[in-house]
Amino acid sequence: MSPAEMLPEQLHYDGAQFDLAPAGTGKLNAVVAKGQHIELPKEKFNRIYILATSSDGDQTATFRAGSSSAELNIQNWTGFIGQWDTRMWKVPQDRDWATSANPTWPEADFRAREQREPSPRYPEDYAGLMAGYVKQASLGWYASHHHTPDGLNEPYQYSYLFAYTMDVAAGAHSLTLPNNDKIRILAVSVGEDSPVLKPAAPLFDTLGQSEPPEKMEETASR
């Protein structure tokens, strides 16, 4: 779970302002996308800004506003947004780093926590290679930890919210969300801006592919 207590009441992205429900007020912080229609302001605008994330892996979905539509890749709320080729090992992670936000220090298991973990052996413990990737959604907000179901902090387990834009034609009165209950919408804003310029070549490192792998690309040779 994302650390809602760290969310600000406002986020700014590319000139747009997202208003968020204050943490701890009991107000709804996110909407589960189930095809709802969101009424848009009556003033003139040509672009919609969406603050969103996915609760279960990257999700490709279509958003519609009037005669306009946009297929967006709503990225996962945690994990990494970029990574080099990563070796995978059979040695399991047997430490639980989750801790209370107000721990007693040093904790009773301090010595055990500071012990050096056993190093994996090659090739015996080598399980394969996960290919590197770079995700492309614009980062709207992040935190350096998230919470376990018991409310403990998981350090260095990142949480993200992503900002998306879609250009719309004049006369759009509502935004129709996709029917995908894995997508969470935190806020929607509108604005009037110049047309988007599309680069003739990628402005980011593709690492040889456009999407992250869902599983290990190769297994170890014996």
N, C-alpha and C positions, 0 to 999 in steps of 0.2 A: 504494500500500500504506500502511496506517495505521502510525504510528510506535509499534510494540509496546513499545519500550523506555521509553515515557512512561506506559504503563498502570500504575496502582497495583495492589497485590494485593487491595485491597478497594474497592468503590464502595458508597455508601449512597444510597438513593433512597426517599423517603416512608416511612421507618421500616424498609425492607427492606435487607438486606445482600447484596451480590453478591461472591462469592469468585472471583478470577481467577487463572489460572496465571501465576506470575512470569515476566517476560520473560527470554529467554536461557537458560532451563532445558531447552529441548527438549520441554516438555510442550505438549499441544494447547491453543491459545488460543481456538479457535472451532470449532463444529460446523456442518457444511453440512447444512441441513435436507433430509432425504430420507425423511420419514415415520417417523422413529425414535420409540420409546416411552421416555420418561424416567421412571424410578421416582421417586415423590414420598415425602417423609417420612411416617411413620405418625402423627405427632402431629396434633392438631386444627388445621385452617386453613380459611379460606374465600376466600382470594385467592392467585393465583399472579402472581409478578413475573418478567418476561422482559427480559433485556438482549440486544438484537439490532440488526442493521443489514443492509442489502442491498448486494450487490456490483455491482448493475447496475440503477439506477433504482428508483423506489418499487415495492414489490410487495405486493399485497393477498393475504392468505392466511388460512386458518382453522386455529386451534389448538383441540384438544379435550382435555378432562380429565373422565373419567367421563361424566355426562349433560350436561355443560356444554360450550359451544363459544363461540369469539369470533373474529370476522373482524377482523384487525388490518392496518393499512397500515404495513408495515415500510419505513422510509424509507432513501434512498440514503446511503451512507457518506461522501460528500463533496459538494461543491457549496455551495449556500446553502440555509438553512432559511427564509429570508424575503428578499424583494427587491421594490423598487419597480419601476414600469415602466422597462424598460431599452432604450435605443436600440442597435441592432445595426449594425455597420459592416463594410464590405468590406475595410478595411485590415487585413491579417493581423498577428498578434503574432509578430514575428520575433526576439524575444529569448528566450534560455533562461536563466531565473533559478535553475535547479537548481544546488545547490552542495554540496560536502562538508560534513559536520558540523564539520570542523576545517580550514577553508580557509587558504591563505596570503594574507595581506592586506597591501597591496592586491594583487589578482590582476593578471595580465598584461594583461587586457582591461579594466582599471579605467576608462580614458578612454572606451572604446566603451560600457561599461555605463552611464556617467553622461551620455551624449549624450541630448538630448531627442528623443523619438520624433516622427515627423511627425504632425501633427494631421489627422484625417479632414475632408473637405470635404462640406458639405451643399449640394445634394442628391446630388451625384455619388457619394459613398461610402456613402450611407445605404441599409441593406439591410432595414430593418423594425423592428418594435417587439415586444419580448417582454413580455407582460403581467405585472404584479406579482403576488405570491402570498405567503401565509403558511402554512407547514406546521405541523401540529398535534401531532405526537408529542412527548412529554416528553424533553428532552435529558438523557441520563445521564452523558455524558463527551464532551469534545471536545479537539482539539489544533489548533494554528494552522498545521500543515504536514503533508504526508505525504511518502512516499518514491517515487522513480522505480524502475523495475525494476532499475536499476544501483545502487540504494542511496543515491542522492543526495537531499538535502532539497529539497522544492518549497515555498518560503515562501508563506504566505497562501493555501495550498490546503488547506482545512479538512478534518478527519476527525471523524466523529461515531459515537457509540453511543447508542441510544435505549432508553428504559425504557417497558415496556408492562405493563398489568395486566389480569387477567381474573378475574371472580368465579366461584367454583365451588361446586357443591353438596357436601354432606357425603358422604364415602365415595369420593372420587376417589383412585385409587392411582397413576395415571401420567398424564403429559402426552404427547400425541401431536403431534409436529411436522408441519407441512405438508410435502408433497412438492414442494419448490421449491429447486433447488440454487443459486439466487441469494441465498437468505436465510442469514445467519450468526447462530448463537446463541452468545453469549459466556458467559452464566450464567443460572441459573434459581433463584428463591427462593420461599418461601411465607410466609404470615403470616395472622393472624386480626385482622380489622379491622372497623370499622363499615361498613354499606352505603354505597356511593358515592352522593352527591347529584348529580343531573343538573341543570345550570342551565337556566332557562327561555329564556335567550337566549345567544348566543355570548359568551364572555369574551375574545375575541381579535379583532383586525382581520381581516376576511375579504377586504378589497380587492375586493369584488364577486364573488369566486369561492371555491370550496372546495378546488380542486386547482391545483397549478402547471401551466403549459403545458408540453407536450413539444416544442413547436416555435414558431417565430415566428407571431404571430397575424395579422399583416398584412404585406404587402410594400409597398415604397416606390412611391408614385405618381410617374409620370414627366411 
